Amino acid sequence: MAAAPGLVLMPVGLTAAVLVGVPLVAQRTREARALIGATNRYFLVFLALATLSVLWSAAPLTTLYRLYRLYALCLAAFAVALVGWRRERFSRIVLPALLCMTVASIVYVVVNPGDAIETAEHDGIIQQELLNAWRGITLHKNTLGSISAIAVLMSLYALITRATSAWLALIGIAAGVACLLGSRSSTSLFACLFAIALMLLVLKGPFAKRRRLVKLFTFVLATLFLVYSLGVLNIVPGLSAFIEPIIAMTGKDMTFSGRTTIWAIMNTQIVLHPILGIGYAAFWLGPDPPSPAYMFKELMYIYPGEAHNGYLDVMNELGAVGILALIGYLFEFLRQAARLLPFDRAKASLYIALLFMEFIANLSEAHWWNLASVNFVIMTLATFDMARSTLEMRRQAAAPGHAAGTATPRTTRGPQPRVRPLRMPGRGASRGAP
């Protein structure tokens, strides 16, 4: 198969993000400092840890290049949340992109099924679960399934909240469902259904207006998912009996379609650098030496390209410190979303649903802090968008005459007014303010 267009255009996109993003941020230093202050602190810890990992990376030049890509992505997401921000900017950026990918995948399946539909053979190995599964314009069926699941969730959110036109949301749901079913990704299907149910429960459920109860419920649920993750990876003995029925709901067996063999090999690598890891993006460098991952070709006769578990990949690249930063990020994300409930219940419910979708997806695919993953791009945009929403919530709460617990009016059809840039106390109007 020909190289993906994204790989060809990536250097151009990275350079454009830096050239455009730096001046935009530089002109709004006061707002930028306020936005950084509201950003998930553990995401910033991850950025610092990934940067410092150059000092011990097994492939420092590769780590440096991946860091450049990471900074460019974060700069673009930061600028989106900083300049001319609107309440529905996140969904209005992400949803059209997902719609284009799902519709393009359907068209590609029709016009070129030989390339858009998987065969049972992959890297010379027969894998029956791939047979006749759609991959569309992506490189793998699970990638298409993950993208489609998010497309369905966000299209339904847009339809309910009227964040975009109804016809666009309906097309998004139809295209997303078609690709989700065509990809035959059982994990993505389960994650989609779970996330939709959770979003509707938080948005319309009987306890939807009780923020403390919603916060307690989501935190307990997140803890259970982390325990589940430990059981899947056999890190804690005896947990496998607890998780067997849950695994059956995802359509997998206890080997997760053979992924446990990959996980066992990964564990032999993690013990070599348990505290700080091998270095950010310094492991999956190809199937041949000097790549640290070359042993997969020798032991399994295939090169998986990832651990097929987001938690293991983080542990391998950034060690126990990286895992702690990831756990902190997850719970801080939930805490920020719960605090947004009185201010913007609809968006808070979307954030919570997206996070739990990633909880599930990362059990069999590596998305956490993975630059090759569309999911990570979306979560990065969501992280900075939630930081801006948090700032606007604080601003509204500090406004004269504001009543505690009063929520912002829900989103309506048509263009929304721009939100005025924040003014810092005692410093006058910010630069770039209208």
Order of alpha helices (4+ residues) and beta strands (2+ residues): alpha-alpha-alpha-alpha-alpha-alpha-beta-beta-alpha-alpha-alpha-alpha-alpha-alpha-alpha-alpha-alpha-alpha
